[in-house]
Amino acid sequence: MEPLVIEPEDFNQKLQAGEIAVNQVIDVRESGEWEFYHLEETRHIPMNTIPERWSDFDQEETLYVICAHGVRSAAVCNYLTKQHNFTRVINVEGGMAAIAELRGFQYD
């Protein structure tokens, strides 16, 4: 099964409408990136810690994974789907750069 993808506009709308809970969004960027700009609704879990932290995630809950541009988050979604049989992981297409742009912030 291939990981799912959500467009940044749809993700932003759902997040601002309260349809996505805080514990459902995982930001896999490095600490400096997260400190520069992040969404309050996210949990910061850097990509390199996912192999030791994947069991902290609820496989029954939908998880939205985000990074800077969507590449690392896609890799994390792929890892969780293929290595640990997660079926509800969704990559945020375009990442924080796209979300920041929608919110009027120049990310990079």
N, CA, C and O atoms as CSV, one atom per row, in Angstrom:
chain,resi,resn,atom,element,x,y,z
A,1,MET,N,N,0.840,-1.189,0.000
A,1,MET,CA,C,0.000,0.000,0.000
A,1,MET,C,C,0.884,1.252,0.000
A,1,MET,O,O,1.828,1.355,0.784
A,2,GLU,N,N,0.577,2.178,-0.865
A,2,GLU,CA,C,1.323,3.427,-0.960
A,2,GLU,C,C,0.782,4.433,0.063
A,2,GLU,O,O,-0.421,4.480,0.319
A,3,PRO,N,N,1.677,5.233,0.641
A,3,PRO,CA,C,1.226,6.276,1.576
A,3,PRO,C,C,0.322,7.286,0.871
A,3,PRO,O,O,0.429,7.490,-0.338
A,4,LEU,N,N,-0.543,7.896,1.617
A,4,LEU,CA,C,-1.464,8.888,1.089
A,4,LEU,C,C,-0.819,10.267,1.080
A,4,LEU,O,O,0.186,10.499,1.753
A,5,VAL,N,N,-1.408,11.182,0.309
A,5,VAL,CA,C,-0.906,12.551,0.183
A,5,VAL,C,C,-2.077,13.501,0.367
A,5,VAL,O,O,-3.194,13.216,-0.064
A,6,ILE,N,N,-1.812,14.643,1.017
A,6,ILE,CA,C,-2.820,15.698,1.120
A,6,ILE,C,C,-2.222,16.989,0.583
A,6,ILE,O,O,-1.060,17.300,0.845
A,7,GLU,N,N,-3.009,17.729,-0.157
A,7,GLU,CA,C,-2.573,19.015,-0.698
A,7,GLU,C,C,-2.465,20.018,0.445
A,7,GLU,O,O,-3.221,19.934,1.413
A,8,PRO,N,N,-1.528,20.972,0.345
A,8,PRO,CA,C,-1.340,21.919,1.441
A,8,PRO,C,C,-2.595,22.737,1.770
A,8,PRO,O,O,-2.859,23.023,2.938
A,9,GLU,N,N,-3.355,23.107,0.757
A,9,GLU,CA,C,-4.575,23.882,0.999
A,9,GLU,C,C,-5.570,23.083,1.840
A,9,GLU,O,O,-6.174,23.616,2.772
A,10,ASP,N,N,-5.736,21.806,1.507
A,10,ASP,CA,C,-6.672,20.951,2.251
A,10,ASP,C,C,-6.188,20.730,3.687
A,10,ASP,O,O,-6.976,20.777,4.632
A,11,PHE,N,N,-4.880,20.489,3.835
A,11,PHE,CA,C,-4.313,20.285,5.165
A,11,PHE,C,C,-4.498,21.540,6.006
A,11,PHE,O,O,-4.960,21.456,7.144
A,12,ASN,N,N,-4.146,22.694,5.470
A,12,ASN,CA,C,-4.254,23.958,6.194
A,12,ASN,C,C,-5.695,24.224,6.619
A,12,ASN,O,O,-5.951,24.649,7.746
A,13,GLN,N,N,-6.624,23.972,5.713
A,13,GLN,CA,C,-8.045,24.194,6.005
A,13,GLN,C,C,-8.517,23.274,7.138
A,13,GLN,O,O,-9.186,23.727,8.067
A,14,LYS,N,N,-8.174,21.993,7.061
A,14,LYS,CA,C,-8.570,21.036,8.095
A,14,LYS,C,C,-7.937,21.393,9.444
A,14,LYS,O,O,-8.580,21.281,10.488
A,15,LEU,N,N,-6.692,21.815,9.412
A,15,LEU,CA,C,-5.988,22.167,10.641
A,15,LEU,C,C,-6.635,23.388,11.290
A,15,LEU,O,O,-6.885,23.397,12.495
A,16,GLN,N,N,-6.901,24.404,10.498
A,16,GLN,CA,C,-7.492,25.630,11.045
A,16,GLN,C,C,-8.944,25.423,11.475
A,16,GLN,O,O,-9.446,26.150,12.332
A,17,ALA,N,N,-9.616,24.441,10.890
A,17,ALA,CA,C,-11.005,24.138,11.270
A,17,ALA,C,C,-11.074,23.224,12.495
A,17,ALA,O,O,-12.158,22.925,12.995
A,18,GLY,N,N,-9.910,22.786,12.972
A,18,GLY,CA,C,-9.887,21.909,14.143
A,18,GLY,C,C,-10.216,20.464,13.832
A,18,GLY,O,O,-10.534,19.693,14.738
A,19,GLU,N,N,-10.143,20.083,12.561
A,19,GLU,CA,C,-10.452,18.709,12.156
A,19,GLU,C,C,-9.257,17.772,12.340
A,19,GLU,O,O,-9.394,16.555,12.217
A,20,ILE,N,N,-8.096,18.336,12.631
A,20,ILE,CA,C,-6.879,17.560,12.859
A,20,ILE,C,C,-6.393,17.894,14.267
A,20,ILE,O,O,-6.191,19.064,14.594
A,21,ALA,N,N,-6.207,16.883,15.092
A,21,ALA,CA,C,-5.760,17.085,16.468
A,21,ALA,C,C,-4.247,17.294,16.524
A,21,ALA,O,O,-3.521,16.879,15.621
A,22,VAL,N,N,-3.787,17.936,17.586
A,22,VAL,CA,C,-2.372,18.238,17.770
A,22,VAL,C,C,-1.509,16.989,17.655
A,22,VAL,O,O,-0.468,17.020,16.998
A,23,ASN,N,N,-1.920,15.904,18.276
A,23,ASN,CA,C,-1.092,14.692,18.277
A,23,ASN,C,C,-1.095,13.964,16.938
A,23,ASN,O,O,-0.404,12.956,16.792
A,24,GLN,N,N,-1.846,14.444,15.964
A,24,GLN,CA,C,-1.905,13.795,14.659
A,24,GLN,C,C,-0.873,14.321,13.675
A,24,GLN,O,O,-0.653,13.691,12.641
A,25,VAL,N,N,-0.231,15.450,13.955
A,25,VAL,CA,C,0.708,16.066,13.014
A,25,VAL,C,C,2.132,15.881,13.532
A,25,VAL,O,O,2.462,16.296,14.643
A,26,ILE,N,N,2.966,15.255,12.711
A,26,ILE,CA,C,4.356,14.994,13.074
A,26,ILE,C,C,5.254,15.787,12.135
A,26,ILE,O,O,5.244,15.581,10.922
A,27,ASP,N,N,6.026,16.691,12.712
A,27,ASP,CA,C,6.978,17.502,11.954
A,27,ASP,C,C,8.337,16.816,12.064
A,27,ASP,O,O,8.899,16.731,13.156
A,28,VAL,N,N,8.866,16.328,10.949
A,28,VAL,CA,C,10.096,15.532,10.961
A,28,VAL,C,C,11.351,16.330,10.607
A,28,VAL,O,O,12.404,15.746,10.353
A,29,ARG,N,N,11.245,17.650,10.588
A,29,ARG,CA,C,12.410,18.483,10.272
A,29,ARG,C,C,13.396,18.503,11.441
A,29,ARG,O,O,13.077,18.071,12.549
A,30,GLU,N,N,14.590,19.012,11.172
A,30,GLU,CA,C,15.609,19.154,12.200
A,30,GLU,C,C,15.228,20.291,13.153
A,30,GLU,O,O,14.394,21.133,12.821
A,31,SER,N,N,15.837,20.307,14.324
A,31,SER,CA,C,15.488,21.277,15.373
A,31,SER,C,C,15.599,22.727,14.917
A,31,SER,O,O,14.711,23.529,15.207
A,32,GLY,N,N,16.668,23.080,14.213
A,32,GLY,CA,C,16.832,24.455,13.746
A,32,GLY,C,C,15.725,24.879,12.803
A,32,GLY,O,O,15.262,26.018,12.862
A,33,GLU,N,N,15.299,23.987,11.944
A,33,GLU,CA,C,14.202,24.274,11.019
A,33,GLU,C,C,12.908,24.489,11.786
A,33,GLU,O,O,12.147,25.414,11.502
A,34,TRP,N,N,12.669,23.620,12.765
A,34,TRP,CA,C,11.439,23.692,13.555
A,34,TRP,C,C,11.403,24.987,14.362
A,34,TRP,O,O,10.356,25.626,14.472
A,35,GLU,N,N,12.554,25.372,14.928
A,35,GLU,CA,C,12.615,26.604,15.718
A,35,GLU,C,C,12.399,27.839,14.850
A,35,GLU,O,O,11.820,28.826,15.305
A,36,PHE,N,N,12.866,27.787,13.596
A,36,PHE,CA,C,12.703,28.906,12.669
A,36,PHE,C,C,11.224,29.170,12.391
A,36,PHE,O,O,10.782,30.318,12.430
A,37,TYR,N,N,10.462,28.119,12.111
A,37,TYR,CA,C,9.037,28.260,11.807
A,37,TYR,C,C,8.370,26.918,11.995
A,37,TYR,O,O,8.806,25.914,11.432
A,38,HIS,N,N,7.323,26.898,12.779
A,38,HIS,CA,C,6.542,25.667,12.943
A,38,HIS,C,C,5.093,26.004,13.257
A,38,HIS,O,O,4.756,27.139,13.594
A,39,LEU,N,N,4.273,25.019,13.141
A,39,LEU,CA,C,2.861,25.151,13.484
A,39,LEU,C,C,2.681,24.699,14.927
A,39,LEU,O,O,3.231,23.676,15.335
A,40,GLU,N,N,1.924,25.448,15.685
A,40,GLU,CA,C,1.689,25.096,17.095
A,40,GLU,C,C,1.031,23.723,17.220
A,40,GLU,O,O,1.172,23.055,18.244
A,41,GLU,N,N,0.325,23.312,16.196
A,41,GLU,CA,C,-0.432,22.055,16.240
A,41,GLU,C,C,0.420,20.811,15.964
A,41,GLU,O,O,-0.119,19.711,15.845
A,42,THR,N,N,1.731,20.974,15.863
A,42,THR,CA,C,2.575,19.841,15.484
A,42,THR,C,C,3.385,19.292,16.644
A,42,THR,O,O,3.687,19.990,17.612
A,43,ARG,N,N,3.729,18.002,16.512
A,43,ARG,CA,C,4.705,17.367,17.405
A,43,ARG,C,C,6.009,17.325,16.637
A,43,ARG,O,O,6.035,16.905,15.480
A,44,HIS,N,N,7.087,17.754,17.263
A,44,HIS,CA,C,8.382,17.750,16.597
A,44,HIS,C,C,9.100,16.444,16.910
A,44,HIS,O,O,9.497,16.197,18.049
A,45,ILE,N,N,9.259,15.614,15.885
A,45,ILE,CA,C,9.978,14.347,16.010
A,45,ILE,C,C,10.879,14.242,14.786
A,45,ILE,O,O,10.432,13.802,13.727
A,46,PRO,N,N,12.157,14.644,14.919
A,46,PRO,CA,C,13.056,14.640,13.761
A,46,PRO,C,C,13.112,13.284,13.059
A,46,PRO,O,O,13.015,12.227,13.682
A,47,MET,N,N,13.271,13.358,11.747
A,47,MET,CA,C,13.274,12.155,10.904
A,47,MET,C,C,14.230,11.077,11.417
A,47,MET,O,O,13.886,9.895,11.412
A,48,ASN,N,N,15.424,11.471,11.858
A,48,ASN,CA,C,16.409,10.465,12.268
A,48,ASN,C,C,16.021,9.732,13.548
A,48,ASN,O,O,16.659,8.739,13.897
A,49,THR,N,N,14.989,10.195,14.257
A,49,THR,CA,C,14.540,9.507,15.475
A,49,THR,C,C,13.337,8.601,15.230
A,49,THR,O,O,12.937,7.852,16.122
A,50,ILE,N,N,12.762,8.660,14.044
A,50,ILE,CA,C,11.559,7.868,13.736
A,50,ILE,C,C,11.788,6.368,13.932
A,50,ILE,O,O,10.909,5.713,14.493
A,51,PRO,N,N,12.926,5.778,13.501
A,51,PRO,CA,C,13.100,4.330,13.691
A,51,PRO,C,C,13.025,3.883,15.150
A,51,PRO,O,O,12.622,2.753,15.425
A,52,GLU,N,N,13.403,4.744,16.080
A,52,GLU,CA,C,13.317,4.354,17.485
A,52,GLU,C,C,12.032,4.839,18.158
A,52,GLU,O,O,11.744,4.450,19.291
A,53,ARG,N,N,11.247,5.695,17.463
A,53,ARG,CA,C,10.041,6.247,18.074
A,53,ARG,C,C,8.752,5.812,17.390
A,53,ARG,O,O,7.669,6.179,17.846
A,54,TRP,N,N,8.838,5.040,16.306
A,54,TRP,CA,C,7.632,4.699,15.557
A,54,TRP,C,C,6.586,4.010,16.424
A,54,TRP,O,O,5.389,4.160,16.178
A,55,SER,N,N,7.014,3.262,17.428
A,55,SER,CA,C,6.047,2.544,18.273
A,55,SER,C,C,5.283,3.485,19.206
A,55,SER,O,O,4.329,3.064,19.860
A,56,ASP,N,N,5.697,4.761,19.274
A,56,ASP,CA,C,4.958,5.762,20.059
A,56,ASP,C,C,3.675,6.186,19.345
A,56,ASP,O,O,2.785,6.764,19.968
A,57,PHE,N,N,3.574,5.908,18.056
A,57,PHE,CA,C,2.436,6.355,17.256
A,57,PHE,C,C,1.310,5.327,17.295
A,57,PHE,O,O,1.549,4.120,17.311
A,58,ASP,N,N,0.084,5.831,17.310
A,58,ASP,CA,C,-1.102,4.985,17.299
A,58,ASP,C,C,-1.417,4.599,15.851
A,58,ASP,O,O,-1.756,5.456,15.034
A,59,GLN,N,N,-1.305,3.320,15.543
A,59,GLN,CA,C,-1.550,2.860,14.162
A,59,GLN,C,C,-3.014,2.995,13.752
A,59,GLN,O,O,-3.327,2.931,12.564
A,60,GLU,N,N,-3.904,3.181,14.707
A,60,GLU,CA,C,-5.327,3.329,14.390
A,60,GLU,C,C,-5.701,4.779,14.092
A,60,GLU,O,O,-6.800,5.050,13.608
A,61,GLU,N,N,-4.793,5.709,14.379
A,61,GLU,CA,C,-5.071,7.117,14.184
A,61,GLU,C,C,-4.456,7.607,12.875
A,61,GLU,O,O,-3.390,7.144,12.468
A,62,THR,N,N,-5.129,8.535,12.229
A,62,THR,CA,C,-4.579,9.146,11.027
A,62,THR,C,C,-3.453,10.089,11.447
A,62,THR,O,O,-3.637,10.935,12.323
A,63,LEU,N,N,-2.280,9.938,10.813
A,63,LEU,CA,C,-1.123,10.782,11.104
A,63,LEU,C,C,-0.765,11.590,9.864
A,63,LEU,O,O,-0.711,11.057,8.756
A,64,TYR,N,N,-0.521,12.871,10.062
A,64,TYR,CA,C,-0.088,13.759,8.995
A,64,TYR,C,C,1.392,14.045,9.231
A,64,TYR,O,O,1.769,14.510,10.307
A,65,VAL,N,N,2.228,13.772,8.238
A,65,VAL,CA,C,3.669,13.951,8.383
A,65,VAL,C,C,4.098,15.108,7.491
A,65,VAL,O,O,3.738,15.176,6.315
A,66,ILE,N,N,4.882,16.024,8.082
A,66,ILE,CA,C,5.288,17.226,7.361
A,66,ILE,C,C,6.778,17.486,7.560
A,66,ILE,O,O,7.340,17.192,8.615
A,67,CYS,N,N,7.405,18.042,6.527
A,67,CYS,CA,C,8.810,18.470,6.610
A,67,CYS,C,C,8.899,19.823,5.909
A,67,CYS,O,O,7.904,20.547,5.864
A,68,ALA,N,N,10.042,20.181,5.368
A,68,ALA,CA,C,10.198,21.482,4.723
A,68,ALA,C,C,9.480,21.563,3.369
A,68,ALA,O,O,8.775,22.533,3.092
A,69,HIS,N,N,9.666,20.529,2.524
A,69,HIS,CA,C,9.107,20.570,1.178
A,69,HIS,C,C,8.356,19.296,0.780
A,69,HIS,O,O,7.838,19.212,-0.334
A,70,GLY,N,N,8.290,18.320,1.663
A,70,GLY,CA,C,7.529,17.103,1.378
A,70,GLY,C,C,8.356,15.883,1.038
A,70,GLY,O,O,7.801,14.800,0.854
A,71,VAL,N,N,9.678,16.027,0.948
A,71,VAL,CA,C,10.526,14.900,0.557
A,71,VAL,C,C,10.813,13.982,1.750
A,71,VAL,O,O,10.609,12.771,1.671
A,72,ARG,N,N,11.285,14.565,2.851
A,72,ARG,CA,C,11.569,13.745,4.039
A,72,ARG,C,C,10.296,13.150,4.624
A,72,ARG,O,O,10.288,12.001,5.064
A,73,SER,N,N,9.225,13.930,4.630
A,73,SER,CA,C,7.965,13.406,5.160
A,73,SER,C,C,7.458,12.250,4.298
A,73,SER,O,O,6.872,11.302,4.822
A,74,ALA,N,N,7.674,12.316,2.989
A,74,ALA,CA,C,7.291,11.204,2.108
A,74,ALA,C,C,8.092,9.960,2.468
A,74,ALA,O,O,7.553,8.854,2.489
A,75,ALA,N,N,9.387,10.141,2.755
A,75,ALA,CA,C,10.229,9.005,3.143
A,75,ALA,C,C,9.764,8.398,4.464
A,75,ALA,O,O,9.755,7.177,4.618
A,76,VAL,N,N,9.377,9.248,5.419
A,76,VAL,CA,C,8.877,8.752,6.707
A,76,VAL,C,C,7.561,8.012,6.510
A,76,VAL,O,O,7.360,6.945,7.090
A,77,CYS,N,N,6.669,8.558,5.705
A,77,CYS,CA,C,5.392,7.881,5.416
A,77,CYS,C,C,5.652,6.522,4.773
A,77,CYS,O,O,5.027,5.525,5.136
A,78,ASN,N,N,6.568,6.491,3.826
A,78,ASN,CA,C,6.921,5.247,3.152
A,78,ASN,C,C,7.479,4.232,4.154
A,78,ASN,O,O,7.115,3.057,4.112
A,79,TYR,N,N,8.351,4.676,5.042
A,79,TYR,CA,C,8.941,3.816,6.070
A,79,TYR,C,C,7.851,3.245,6.986
A,79,TYR,O,O,7.816,2.038,7.227
A,80,LEU,N,N,6.967,4.102,7.495
A,80,LEU,CA,C,5.920,3.633,8.408
A,80,LEU,C,C,4.954,2.675,7.717
A,80,LEU,O,O,4.491,1.703,8.315
A,81,THR,N,N,4.659,2.961,6.453
A,81,THR,CA,C,3.732,2.115,5.696
A,81,THR,C,C,4.345,0.762,5.362
A,81,THR,O,O,3.729,-0.281,5.579
A,82,LYS,N,N,5.553,0.791,4.837
A,82,LYS,CA,C,6.163,-0.455,4.342
A,82,LYS,C,C,6.861,-1.276,5.418
A,82,LYS,O,O,6.852,-2.505,5.349
A,83,GLN,N,N,7.459,-0.635,6.398
A,83,GLN,CA,C,8.205,-1.371,7.425
A,83,GLN,C,C,7.349,-1.745,8.638
A,83,GLN,O,O,7.624,-2.738,9.313
A,84,HIS,N,N,6.302,-0.942,8.916
A,84,HIS,CA,C,5.538,-1.163,10.135
A,84,HIS,C,C,4.033,-1.246,9.909
A,84,HIS,O,O,3.254,-1.202,10.861
A,85,ASN,N,N,3.630,-1.365,8.654
A,85,ASN,CA,C,2.234,-1.618,8.281
A,85,ASN,C,C,1.236,-0.554,8.724
A,85,ASN,O,O,0.077,-0.865,9.000
A,86,PHE,N,N,1.680,0.702,8.792
A,86,PHE,CA,C,0.736,1.784,9.062
A,86,PHE,C,C,-0.128,1.970,7.823
A,86,PHE,O,O,0.373,1.882,6.702
A,87,THR,N,N,-1.393,2.220,8.004
A,87,THR,CA,C,-2.297,2.401,6.868
A,87,THR,C,C,-2.899,3.801,6.818
A,87,THR,O,O,-3.596,4.142,5.863
A,88,ARG,N,N,-2.637,4.604,7.827
A,88,ARG,CA,C,-3.244,5.936,7.904
A,88,ARG,C,C,-2.205,7.037,8.076
A,88,ARG,O,O,-2.385,7.934,8.899
A,89,VAL,N,N,-1.131,6.979,7.317
A,89,VAL,CA,C,-0.140,8.062,7.328
A,89,VAL,C,C,-0.298,8.862,6.037
A,89,VAL,O,O,-0.426,8.303,4.948
A,90,ILE,N,N,-0.285,10.179,6.189
A,90,ILE,CA,C,-0.531,11.073,5.065
A,90,ILE,C,C,0.595,12.092,4.981
A,90,ILE,O,O,0.895,12.783,5.954
A,91,ASN,N,N,1.212,12.177,3.814
A,91,ASN,CA,C,2.268,13.148,3.575
A,91,ASN,C,C,1.647,14.494,3.192
A,91,ASN,O,O,0.771,14.561,2.330
A,92,VAL,N,N,2.112,15.563,3.846
A,92,VAL,CA,C,1.651,16.913,3.497
A,92,VAL,C,C,2.484,17.397,2.311
A,92,VAL,O,O,3.653,17.751,2.464
A,93,GLU,N,N,1.876,17.407,1.147
A,93,GLU,CA,C,2.525,17.805,-0.109
A,93,GLU,C,C,3.041,19.242,0.003
A,93,GLU,O,O,2.313,20.133,0.441
A,94,GLY,N,N,4.289,19.462,-0.391
A,94,GLY,CA,C,4.859,20.804,-0.370
A,94,GLY,C,C,5.402,21.246,0.974
A,94,GLY,O,O,6.124,22.240,1.053
A,95,GLY,N,N,5.067,20.525,2.032
A,95,GLY,CA,C,5.609,20.757,3.364
A,95,GLY,C,C,5.352,22.137,3.947
A,95,GLY,O,O,4.415,22.839,3.568
A,96,MET,N,N,6.229,22.499,4.890
A,96,MET,CA,C,6.091,23.766,5.606
A,96,MET,C,C,6.224,24.961,4.676
A,96,MET,O,O,5.613,26.000,4.921
A,97,ALA,N,N,7.003,24.835,3.623
A,97,ALA,CA,C,7.138,25.947,2.677
A,97,ALA,C,C,5.776,26.306,2.087
A,97,ALA,O,O,5.435,27.484,1.979
A,98,ALA,N,N,5.003,25.301,1.707
A,98,ALA,CA,C,3.686,25.533,1.130
A,98,ALA,C,C,2.704,26.065,2.177
A,98,ALA,O,O,1.921,26.970,1.889
A,99,ILE,N,N,2.743,25.507,3.385
A,99,ILE,CA,C,1.843,25.958,4.442
A,99,ILE,C,C,2.177,27.396,4.838
A,99,ILE,O,O,1.281,28.222,5.010
A,100,ALA,N,N,3.467,27.690,4.981
A,100,ALA,CA,C,3.888,29.049,5.335
A,100,ALA,C,C,3.407,30.054,4.295
A,100,ALA,O,O,2.921,31.131,4.640
A,101,GLU,N,N,3.544,29.700,3.024
A,101,GLU,CA,C,3.102,30.581,1.957
A,101,GLU,C,C,1.598,30.852,2.060
A,101,GLU,O,O,1.152,31.987,1.887
A,102,LEU,N,N,0.827,29.808,2.340
A,102,LEU,CA,C,-0.620,29.979,2.503
A,102,LEU,C,C,-0.946,30.914,3.666
A,102,LEU,O,O,-1.970,31.597,3.659
A,103,ARG,N,N,-0.069,30.935,4.657
A,103,ARG,CA,C,-0.294,31.764,5.851
A,103,ARG,C,C,0.447,33.102,5.786
A,103,ARG,O,O,0.500,33.833,6.775
A,104,GLY,N,N,1.020,33.422,4.615
A,104,GLY,CA,C,1.654,34.720,4.425
A,104,GLY,C,C,3.051,34.863,4.982
A,104,GLY,O,O,3.502,35.978,5.247
A,105,PHE,N,N,3.758,33.731,5.167
A,105,PHE,CA,C,5.116,33.765,5.694
A,105,PHE,C,C,6.060,33.209,4.640
A,105,PHE,O,O,5.807,32.146,4.073
A,106,GLN,N,N,7.153,33.930,4.374
A,106,GLN,CA,C,8.145,33.453,3.407
A,106,GLN,C,C,9.080,32.480,4.101
A,106,GLN,O,O,9.919,32.890,4.902
A,107,TYR,N,N,8.944,31.195,3.801
A,107,TYR,CA,C,9.714,30.158,4.490
A,107,TYR,C,C,11.151,30.095,3.995
A,107,TYR,O,O,12.089,30.057,4.791
A,108,ASP,N,N,11.319,30.083,2.676
A,108,ASP,CA,C,12.687,30.015,2.143
A,108,ASP,C,C,12.813,30.793,0.845
A,108,ASP,O,O,13.893,30.844,0.257
